[in-house]
Amino acid sequence: MSKEKVRFDWRQHPEMEIVDKRSHEEKHFQIPGTDQIIMIKSSGVLHAKTDRGFEDIQTEIANFNFPEGKEISKNDVKHHMLDLPSWGRAELEENNKVVRVYDLDNRPIYKYQSPLITNKGEIPYDIKDEKGVKVRDGLEKDVKFGESLVRKATAEEAEFEVIDNKLYFKLSKITSNKLRSGQILQAWDATDITSVNNKDAFIRKFDPTVNRGTSTELHVFNRNDNSDIRRSIINFTLPSGSGSISDVNLYLYGFAGSLFGGPWDVNVHNLTQTSWTEAGNSWNNYSSGNAWIAAGGDFSATIIDTIAGIGTRAAWANFGIMGSTAINPLTLNWTDELNLLLKVASETGASGNWLEENYYSKEYAVDVTLRPYLEITYSTGVNSGFLMFM
């Protein structure tokens, strides 16, 4: 087992951030009394470039999430949904069904998509199980593994319109007639905060040709009759920087899972096929039409690090990649590409035992700070000159 890992909870120490080192997906924190800096490299956009510099999307910028379920009762030509960021540039795309908001560095920060209208009190989607049976009403964020989201026949499409940096809904004539008759309607969309250009997915032996590059989940699973194995593959590119890197840790937020039997471990390996694509990978293929050498992903047998599998984690899982906390640490430099595969350590054994650990992927949009991230510790050669009081 690797050495004990002590996680730096960067969300709890905003006062330690070196603000002038911000980028869209990076935060830097000085370790007091040392020359070391901890960099957080997120798979989600953390900052937007505004007229005041890089600002934290979660804490320093007003809430620009779509007001899901906003009621519409007035019989107007268009219906105001929300004011868009004053520092942003909004573009209407895809037949008026998508609006992207760009910041001052021309990076897409928000995406509003799939505008729908329902009668008051109605949710626009059915959530169905693998057999196509409805299990509940819900939105995209409510879908679990093995479930699908199906738009209800009664949910009617609308269009977006952007005027003077304000987002509006435009309704069809048929929908507008409902307002004329006195009905109250509700507006919905599928807002996203953009992820950056790394890749992640999970691959599954049970359905070996299915691609899950757009899933909001990453799975590590084994049922020891060998009938269903799931592995996760993750790609990060280290940023450009200066100074000497000493440690790199991968953090994944485990939100659900289960286990029986054990003990179980989860291992991280180096993924040796680096040309895999997010849209084309599966258990059989690393990209569309191109097979892995061995189904399930081509990876080095050397274990970089391992953690105890505990099933329902509801916490951060921390894998050492470089440095003293890893079992067999990699050597990494600025701008290196990192390709990893996560799997249950033992994928054979007694029938009826299993381990399942589910993590959020870079597509998870409810809280972008729960997306995967790297923690990179590097030295600058300059002591910060102050002490931290705990």
Residue pairs with C-beta under 8 A, 6 or more apart in sequence:
1 306
1 308
1 327
2 305
2 306
2 307
2 320
2 325
2 326
2 327
3 320
3 324
3 325
4 325
5 249
5 318
5 320
5 325
7 251
7 316
7 318
7 375
8 29
8 38
8 375
10 17
10 27
10 29
10 38
10 40
11 369
13 29
14 59
16 29
16 30
16 32
16 388
17 27
17 28
17 29
18 28
18 29
18 30
18 37
19 53
19 54
21 27
21 28
22 28
22 46
22 47
22 53
22 54
23 47
23 54
23 239
24 45
24 46
24 47
24 48
24 49
24 54
24 105
24 107
24 196
25 41
25 42
25 43
25 44
25 45
25 46
25 47
25 196
26 39
26 40
26 41
26 42
26 46
26 239
27 39
27 40
27 42
27 46
28 37
28 38
28 39
28 40
29 37
29 38
29 39
29 40
30 36
30 37
30 384
31 37
31 38
31 377
31 384
31 388
32 384
32 386
32 387
32 388
33 383
33 384
33 385
33 386
33 387
33 388
34 383
34 384
35 379
35 380
35 381
35 382
35 383
35 384
36 246
36 377
36 378
36 379
36 380
37 243
37 377
37 378
37 379
37 380
38 375
38 376
38 377
39 239
39 241
39 374
39 375
39 376
39 377
39 378
40 46
40 373
40 374
40 375
40 376
41 236
41 238
41 239
41 373
41 374
41 375
41 376
42 196
42 368
42 369
42 371
42 372
42 373
43 195
43 196
43 198
43 200
43 236
43 362
43 371
43 372
43 373
44 193
44 194
44 195
44 196
44 362
44 368
44 369
44 371
45 57
45 107
45 109
45 193
45 194
45 195
45 196
45 368
46 56
46 57
46 58
46 368
46 369
47 54
47 55
47 56
47 57
48 54
48 55
48 57
48 61
48 85
48 87
48 88
48 103
48 107
48 109
49 87
49 103
49 104
49 105
49 107
50 61
50 85
50 87
50 103
50 104
51 86
51 87
51 104
55 61
57 109
57 193
57 368
58 368
58 369
61 85
62 85
64 82
64 84
64 85
64 101
64 110
65 191
66 81
66 82
66 112
66 188
66 189
66 191
67 81
67 82
67 187
68 139
68 188
68 189
69 186
69 187
69 188
70 81
70 186
70 187
71 120
71 184
71 185
71 186
71 187
72 79
72 117
72 169
72 171
72 179
72 184
72 185
72 186
72 187
73 179
73 184
73 185
74 179
75 176
75 179
75 180
77 170
78 161
78 163
78 168
78 169
78 170
79 168
79 169
79 170
79 171
79 187
80 166
80 167
80 168
81 167
81 168
81 169
81 187
82 166
82 167
83 165
83 166
83 167
84 90
84 101
84 110
84 162
84 165
84 166
84 167
85 101
85 103
85 109
85 110
85 165
86 165
87 103
87 104
88 101
88 102
88 103
88 109
88 110
88 165
89 101
89 102
89 106
90 99
90 100
90 101
90 102
90 162
90 165
90 167
91 99
91 100
91 102
92 98
92 99
92 160
92 161
92 162
93 99
93 100
94 113
95 159
96 159
96 160
96 161
96 170
97 113
97 114
97 115
97 157
97 159
97 160
98 111
98 112
98 113
98 160
99 111
99 112
99 113
99 160
99 162
99 167
100 108
100 110
100 111
100 112
101 108
101 109
101 110
101 111
101 112
102 108
102 109
103 109
107 194
108 194
109 193
109 194
110 191
110 192
110 193
110 194
111 191
111 192
111 193
111 194
112 160
112 167
112 189
112 191
113 189
113 190
113 191
113 192
114 188
114 189
114 190
115 157
115 158
115 159
115 160
115 169
115 187
115 188
115 189
116 124
116 151
116 155
116 156
116 157
116 158
116 187
116 188
116 189
117 155
117 156
117 157
117 158
117 169
117 171
117 175
117 185
117 186
117 187
117 188
118 124
118 152
118 154
118 155
118 156
118 185
118 186
118 188
119 154
119 178
119 183
119 184
119 185
119 186
120 183
120 184
120 185
120 186
121 186
122 152
122 154
122 155
122 186
123 137
123 138
123 139
123 152
124 139
124 151
124 152
124 155
124 188
125 137
125 138
125 139
125 140
125 149
125 150
125 151
125 152
125 155
126 134
126 136
126 137
126 138
126 149
126 150
126 151
126 152
127 134
127 135
127 136
127 137
127 138
127 142
127 143
127 147
127 148
127 149
127 150
128 134
128 135
128 147
128 148
128 150
129 135
129 146
129 147
130 146
130 147
132 148
135 147
136 142
138 149
139 149
139 188
139 190
140 149
140 190
140 365
141 216
141 365
141 366
143 149
143 216
144 256
145 215
145 217
145 219
145 358
155 188
156 171
156 172
156 174
156 175
157 172
158 169
158 170
158 171
158 172
158 175
158 187
159 169
159 170
160 167
160 168
160 169
160 170
161 167
161 168
161 169
161 170
162 168
169 187
171 179
171 185
175 185
178 185
179 185
191 365
192 365
193 365
193 368
195 362
195 363
195 368
195 371
196 362
197 237
198 234
198 235
198 236
198 237
198 362
199 213
199 233
199 234
199 235
199 276
199 277
199 278
199 362
200 213
200 218
200 232
200 233
200 234
200 235
200 278
200 361
200 362
200 372
201 211
201 212
201 213
201 215
201 218
201 232
201 233
201 278
201 281
201 361
202 212
202 215
202 217
202 218
202 219
202 220
202 230
202 231
202 232
202 233
202 361
203 212
203 230
203 231
203 232
203 233
203 281
203 282
203 283
203 296
203 297
204 210
204 212
204 219
204 228
204 229
204 230
204 283
205 227
205 228
205 229
205 230
205 283
205 295
205 296
206 227
206 228
206 229
207 283
208 282
208 283
208 284
208 295
209 282
209 283
209 284
209 285
210 282
210 283
211 279
211 280
211 281
211 282
213 277
213 278
213 279
213 280
213 281
214 278
214 363
215 361
215 363
216 360
216 361
216 363
216 364
216 365
217 358
217 359
217 360
217 361
217 364
218 232
218 234
218 252
218 342
218 358
218 359
218 360
218 361
218 372
219 230
219 232
219 356
219 357
219 358
219 359
220 230
220 231
220 232
220 266
220 309
220 342
220 343
220 344
220 355
220 356
220 357
220 359
221 228
221 229
221 230
221 344
221 354
221 355
221 356
221 357
222 228
222 229
222 230
222 343
222 344
222 346
222 347
222 354
222 355
223 229
223 353
223 354
224 261
224 346
224 347
224 348
224 349
224 350
224 351
224 352
224 353
224 354
225 351
225 352
226 347
226 348
229 296
229 343
229 344
229 347
230 356
231 296
231 297
231 341
231 342
231 343
232 341
232 342
232 343
232 359
233 271
233 276
233 281
233 297
233 339
233 340
233 341
233 342
234 250
234 338
234 339
234 340
234 341
234 342
234 372
235 271
235 276
235 337
235 338
235 339
235 340
236 250
236 337
236 338
236 374
237 335
237 336
237 337
237 338
238 245
238 248
238 332
238 333
238 334
238 335
238 336
238 337
238 338
238 374
238 376
239 334
239 335
240 334
240 335
241 334
241 378
242 334
242 380
243 378
243 379
243 380
243 381
244 378
244 379
245 322
245 332
245 333
245 334
245 376
245 377
245 378
246 322
246 323
246 377
246 378
246 379
247 320
247 322
247 323
247 324
247 325
247 375
247 376
247 377
248 320
248 321
248 322
248 323
248 330
248 332
248 338
248 374
248 375
248 376
248 377
249 318
249 319
249 320
249 321
249 323
249 325
249 374
249 375
250 268
250 318
250 319
250 321
250 340
250 372
250 373
250 374
251 316
251 317
251 318
251 319
251 372
251 373
251 374
251 375
252 316
252 317
252 319
252 359
252 360
252 372
253 315
253 316
253 317
253 359
253 360
253 370
253 371
253 372
254 312
254 313
254 314
254 315
254 316
254 317
254 357
254 358
254 359
255 313
255 314
255 358
255 359
255 360
255 370
256 312
256 313
256 314
256 358
257 310
257 311
257 312
257 313
257 355
257 356
257 357
257 358
258 311
258 312
258 354
258 355
258 356
259 309
259 310
259 311
259 354
259 355
259 356
260 352
260 353
260 354
261 349
261 350
261 352
261 353
261 354
262 309
262 353
262 355
263 308
263 309
264 308
264 309
264 344
264 345
264 346
264 355
265 306
265 307
265 308
265 309
265 344
265 345
265 346
266 306
266 307
266 308
266 309
266 317
266 342
266 343
266 344
266 345
266 355
266 357
267 303
267 304
267 305
267 306
267 342
267 343
267 344
267 345
268 303
268 304
268 305
268 306
268 319
268 321
268 340
268 341
268 342
269 299
269 300
269 301
269 302
269 303
269 304
269 340
269 341
269 342
269 343
270 299
270 300
270 302
270 304
270 330
270 339
270 340
270 341
271 297
271 298
271 299
271 339
271 340
271 341
272 298
272 299
272 300
272 339
273 286
273 292
273 293
273 297
273 298
273 339
274 337
274 339
275 286
275 287
275 290
276 286
276 287
276 339
277 286
277 287
277 288
279 288
280 286
280 287
280 288
280 289
280 290
281 287
283 295
283 296
284 291
284 292
284 295
285 291
285 292
286 292
286 297
286 298
292 298
297 341
299 341
302 328
303 327
303 328
303 345
304 319
304 320
304 321
304 326
304 327
304 328
304 329
304 330
304 340
305 319
305 320
305 321
305 325
305 326
305 327
305 328
306 327
306 345
307 317
307 318
307 319
309 344
309 355
309 357
310 357
311 355
311 356
311 357
313 357
317 357
317 359
318 325
319 326
319 340
319 342
320 326
320 327
320 329
321 329
321 330
321 332
321 338
321 340
321 374
322 329
322 330
322 331
322 332
323 329
323 377
330 338
332 338
338 374
344 355
359 372
360 370
360 371
360 372
361 371
361 372
362 371
362 372
364 370
364 371
